[in-house]
Amino acid sequence: MKKAAIIYNSRTGTTKKYAEQIGDYLSNKGVETNVLPIQQYDDINFDNLDYLLLGCWTNGLMFFLQHPDKAWKDFAAKLPNPMKPKTALFTTYKLLAGTMFKNMNQQLNGSIKAPLTELKSRNGTLSGNDKSTLV
Ligand SMILES: Cc1cc2nc3c(=O)[nH]c(=O)nc-3n(C[C@H](O)[C@H](O)[C@H](O)COP(=O)(O)O)c2cc1C
């Protein structure tokens, strides 16, 4: 059985909802999936994972300079480098995700190869299009 971890940072619950919807989808596809907030990341053995999905809400000036918040940056800096599992990124936003993925990648500091996919949502609902880019 393939294994996945979905690790998210959420202020008001939208990114948590998105993480949980991604988790439900992967579980239904037969992937053993653990969904958890960044504060619990050290429960995860990254060497045992096939897939890792990292998510954060979009912080910025609404139309520009979108970036993850400090808590997520601190979390990203503590991750193993290089990272073994195939990795995807996700975010939720209100108006524009803009530079969010670029900045998330920068914070990961080369620990992941090119992300498998980048998923974004305004309301935390996993779309049909999102599903088609996952397993
Ligand atoms: C301080 C702050 C800055 C934000 N900046 C942006 C932004 O630059 N672009 C955007 O589309 N949404 C922005 N948002 C909206 C959040 O990214 C959006 O509501 C997100 O879904 C919240 O996720 P959460 O419920 O998991 O905390 C901002 C929200 C806050 C509180």
The ligand as a Gaussian input file, in Angstrom:
#p B3LYP/6-31G(d) Opt

LIG

0 1
 C       -3.045000      38.644000       6.735000
 C       -3.723000      37.975000       5.552000
 C       -3.184000      38.134000       4.297000
 C       -3.807000      37.545000       3.179000
 N       -3.261000      37.741000       1.949000
 C       -3.868000      37.179000       0.863000
 C       -3.337000      37.378000      -0.452000
 O       -2.307000      38.031000      -0.657000
 N       -3.988000      36.837000      -1.503000
 C       -5.136000      36.104000      -1.347000
 O       -5.693000      35.655000      -2.343000
 N       -5.639000      35.854000      -0.104000
 C       -5.051000      36.383000       0.980000
 N       -5.573000      36.164000       2.238000
 C       -6.753000      35.276000       2.377000
 C       -6.377000      33.852000       2.838000
 O       -5.292000      33.323000       2.123000
 C       -7.561000      32.901000       2.586000
 O       -8.692000      33.380000       3.269000
 C       -7.251000      31.475000       3.015000
 O       -8.168000      30.590000       2.445000
 C       -7.247000      31.310000       4.524000
 O       -6.940000      29.959000       4.819000
 P       -7.210000      29.331000       6.246000
 O       -8.701000      29.365000       6.485000
 O       -6.689000      27.941000       6.140000
 O       -6.468000      30.148000       7.256000
 C       -4.985000      36.757000       3.347000
 C       -5.505000      36.577000       4.648000
 C       -4.896000      37.177000       5.735000
 C       -5.465000      36.972000       7.115000

